[in-house]
Amino acid sequence: MFYMYILKSKVDEKLYIGSTNDLKRRLLEHNNGKVRSTKSRAPFALKYYEAFSIEDDARHREWSLKKDGNALAQLKRRISKSLT
């Protein structure tokens, strides 16, 4: 399985969107400071994920949420209580 995930920083409360084939490992990497782009914002809480059988689908979903403000805004409205 491949995953698109959303993390929330416990430091600055900002969201991070990523994709991976091992969600547990990737969350540990983020929280242990092994990811350069999130190192200064750890620790993180997993707030949302979607599972895909094909890696390209997970990567495309990640890309669409990062690049399309409307897609992210729509998802935030749908899962607003989960993101608090």
N, C-alpha and C positions, 0 to 999 in steps of 0.2 A: 504494500500500500504506500501511497504518497500523500502528503498532507500539506495543506495551506493552513497557516496558523496565525493567530493574533495574540501577542503578549502585551501586558501592561506593566510598565516600570513602576516599582514601588517607591522609587526615588523622585521622579518628576511626573509620574502618572500619564506619560505619553504612551502611545501605542506603537508597536513594532509588528510589521507584517513580514512573514517569511514562508519558505516551503522546505520540506525535507522528506526523507524516506524513513526516518526514525525519530518520532516526535519526542520520546522520553530522553534520548541522547542529546537531541538538539536543545531542549529546555535546560538540561544540565550544563551544556556548553555555554549557553547564554548566562546562566546564573553563576558559573565559575569563572567568568571573565575571559573566556576563550574565543569570543567573537569580537573582533575589533570594533565593529560599528555599534555595539551595545555595551561594551566593557564598562564605561563610566556610568551607565544607567541601571546596573544590576542592583538588587535582584528583581526578577520578573515573575508575574503570575500568568499562567495560561488562561486566557479568557474565552477563546473560541478556536475551533478548527473544523476543517472540511476534509474528508478522505476521498481519494481518487485512486482508481486502479492503474492509471497511466500518468507517468511523470509530467508529460507535456501539459496535461489538463491542470495539474496542481500549479505548475509554473505560470501557466496562462492566467489562472485565477489570481495568483499573487500579483502578477504584472498589472492585471486590470484594476485591482484594488489600489495599487500604488499610483497608477497613472490616470485613472478616471475618478475624479472627485465625486461624481454622481453615484458610481457603484459603491464607493466606500460610505458615502452619506446614507444611501439606502440600507446598506448592511447595518450601519450604526443605529439607524432608526428601528430596524427589526430586532436587534439584540441589545437595545439600550440598557436594560436592566442587568444583563450579563456583563456589561463593560464597566459597571460601577464598582 
